[in-house]
Amino acid sequence: MGEEAEQIAVVKVEDSSKNNPFLKRRAQESQLKEILLWHRLRMKRSYRLSGHGKKEKNQKQITKLRRRRRLSRCGRTPRRQV
């Protein structure tokens, strides 16, 4: 009999929260925050996995540009493979 009473109490609480606009809005806000947080974490993960912001990759690009600049300064440009 105790369990039955608990179930009824739970139902009553749910009903009262449905009618309360303040609680409804707060629930929506927390839901939205959760979604945004999940999205942010997902974006971070995809950014990390795609290799963005990797120093090695960036360094490689820099040295490539430097080499090209040095060669063009000397008056000859490296031949690009077609």
PyMOL commands that set and color helices and strands:
alter all, ss='L'
color gray80, all
select helices_A, chain A and resi 2-19+21-49+55-73
alter helices_A, ss='H'
color red, helices_A
deselect
rebuild
show_as cartoon
